[in-house]
Amino acid sequence: MRNNTHSTVRGRLAAALAGLALATGAQAQQPPRSPGLYLEAAQARHHGAETDAWTLGLRVPTGWHGFQGSLTLAVDAYVSRWHAAALPGARERFTQLGVVPMLRWRFDEGRSPWFVEAGIGGSYLLERYRTRAKEFGSRWNFSDHLGVGVNFGAHGRHELGLYIKHVSNAGLVEPNPGETFYLLRYGVAL
């Protein structure tokens, strides 16, 4: 049942992304390289439990680009609010702060509205993460991101993406079960 739920959620997110790209008539244009804000809705499922997260982030382009403009670097700084089924007497809500450098590859020598991106950065949980299903040994963690998205709207100022985000301390402190979120991101250039 669990795998069917993951497949259903991922399928719906992929369909939403494809539908938006078709509906907006995504055109080849160079999206702005200016700071932007983004909002994410995410969910992680494990051992019959789930953790939901909402994230507000700021993306700041560094100005670095290579490979004829196909590859760019930006820094994402964000705050996430997680909600999980906690242990009796423990917290149910957790706050994560993170900073992640993100490399973005845009197709067609940088002209395509479609992109893939990845990044590894650091994050800190203000509260120790302990739920009915798992417990983190550290508040300090790595935050790995992998996603695909599309820019749309006037001058490509808007974007929508599907991402996978994994949070763990890479085994530096036990226990280290990690948490993997599947998320939908909407961003807008300022």
C-alpha positions in Angstrom: 0.0 0.0 0.0 2.8 2.4 0.9 4.5 2.1 -2.5 1.1 2.7 -4.2 0.6 5.9 -2.2 4.1 7.2 -3.2 3.4 6.4 -6.8 0.0 8.1 -6.7 1.5 11.3 -5.1 4.4 11.4 -7.5 2.1 10.7 -10.4 -0.2 13.6 -9.5 2.7 16.0 -9.0 4.2 15.0 -12.4 0.8 15.4 -14.1 0.4 18.9 -12.5 3.8 20.0 -13.7 3.2 18.7 -17.3 -0.3 20.2 -17.4 1.0 23.6 -16.3 3.8 23.6 -18.8 1.3 22.8 -21.6 -1.3 25.3 -20.4 1.2 28.2 -20.2 2.7 27.4 -23.5 6.2 27.4 -22.1 8.4 29.1 -24.7 12.2 29.3 -25.2 13.2 32.4 -23.3 16.0 33.3 -20.9 14.4 33.5 -17.4 15.5 36.4 -15.2 18.7 36.0 -13.2 17.4 38.0 -10.2 16.6 36.9 -6.7 13.3 35.2 -6.1 11.1 33.7 -3.5 9.7 30.2 -3.4 7.1 28.2 -1.5 7.3 24.4 -1.1 4.8 21.8 0.0 6.4 18.5 0.9 5.6 15.1 2.4 7.7 12.2 3.7 6.2 8.8 4.4 7.8 6.1 6.5 6.6 3.0 8.5 3.0 4.0 8.2 3.6 7.6 9.5 4.1 10.8 7.5 5.8 14.1 8.0 4.4 17.2 6.1 6.5 20.3 5.5 6.0 23.8 4.3 9.0 25.9 3.2 9.6 29.5 2.5 12.8 30.2 0.7 14.9 32.9 -0.9 17.0 32.1 -4.1 19.9 34.4 -4.8 21.8 33.9 -8.1 25.6 34.2 -7.8 26.1 35.5 -11.3 28.3 32.5 -12.2 27.3 30.6 -15.3 29.1 28.3 -17.7 28.7 26.1 -20.7 27.1 28.9 -22.9 24.7 29.8 -20.1 23.3 26.3 -19.6 24.7 25.9 -16.1 24.1 28.5 -13.4 24.7 28.6 -9.6 22.4 30.1 -7.0 22.1 29.9 -3.2 18.8 28.9 -1.6 18.2 30.0 2.0 15.1 28.7 3.6 13.0 28.0 6.7 10.8 24.9 6.8 8.1 23.9 9.2 7.7 20.1 9.7 4.7 18.5 11.2 4.9 14.8 12.3 3.3 12.3 14.6 5.6 12.7 17.6 6.3 10.5 20.6 4.0 11.0 23.6 5.2 14.2 25.4 7.4 15.2 22.5 7.1 17.9 19.9 4.9 17.5 16.8 6.3 20.5 15.0 9.9 21.1 14.0 11.6 24.1 12.4 14.5 23.6 9.9 16.8 26.4 8.7 18.9 25.6 5.6 21.4 27.0 3.1 22.0 25.1 -0.1 24.1 26.0 -3.2 22.1 24.8 -6.2 23.5 24.1 -9.7 20.9 24.4 -12.4 21.2 22.9 -15.9 18.9 24.5 -18.5 18.5 22.8 -21.9 19.0 24.3 -25.4 22.2 26.2 -24.3 20.2 28.0 -21.6 17.2 29.0 -23.7 14.8 26.3 -22.7 12.2 26.9 -20.0 12.9 23.4 -18.7 15.7 22.8 -16.2 17.1 20.2 -13.8 19.0 21.1 -10.7 20.8 19.7 -7.7 22.5 20.9 -4.5 24.0 19.8 -1.2 24.0 22.1 1.7 23.6 22.4 5.5 20.6 22.6 7.7 19.8 22.9 11.4 16.7 21.8 13.2 15.7 24.1 16.1 14.1 21.1 17.9 15.5 17.6 18.1 13.6 15.5 15.5 11.9 12.6 17.4 8.8 11.0 16.0 7.0 7.7 16.4 8.8 6.2 13.5 12.4 7.7 13.8 14.8 9.9 15.6 17.7 12.1 14.5 20.9 11.9 16.5 21.9 15.5 15.5 20.2 18.8 14.9 22.9 19.6 12.3 22.3 17.8 9.0 23.1 17.8 5.3 20.2 18.7 3.0 20.4 17.2 -0.5 18.1 18.4 -3.3 17.4 17.1 -6.7 14.6 18.5 -9.0 13.2 19.2 -12.4 11.1 22.3 -13.3 9.9 24.7 -15.8 9.7 28.5 -16.1 6.6 30.2 -17.4 4.7 33.5 -17.6 5.9 36.9 -18.7 9.7 36.7 -19.1 9.8 33.3 -17.4 9.4 35.0 -14.0 7.4 32.1 -12.5 8.6 28.5 -12.1 7.2 25.2 -10.9 9.2 22.2 -10.0 9.2 18.7 -8.5 12.0 17.9 -6.1 13.3 15.2 -3.8 15.0 16.5 -0.6 16.9 14.2 1.7 17.9 15.3 5.2 20.5 13.4 7.2 23.8 13.8 9.0 25.7 11.3 6.7 26.3 8.9 9.6 28.4 11.4 11.6 26.1 11.0 14.7 23.8 8.0 15.4 20.9 7.4 15.0 20.8 8.7 11.5 17.7 7.4 9.7 17.3 10.5 7.5 14.1 11.8 6.1 13.2 12.0 2.4 10.6 14.5 1.2 8.8 14.7 -2.1 7.9 18.2 -2.8 6.3 20.7 -5.2 7.9 24.1 -5.4 6.4 27.4 -6.8 8.8 30.3 -7.3 8.7 33.8 -8.6 11.6 36.2 -9.5 11.5 39.5 -7.8 
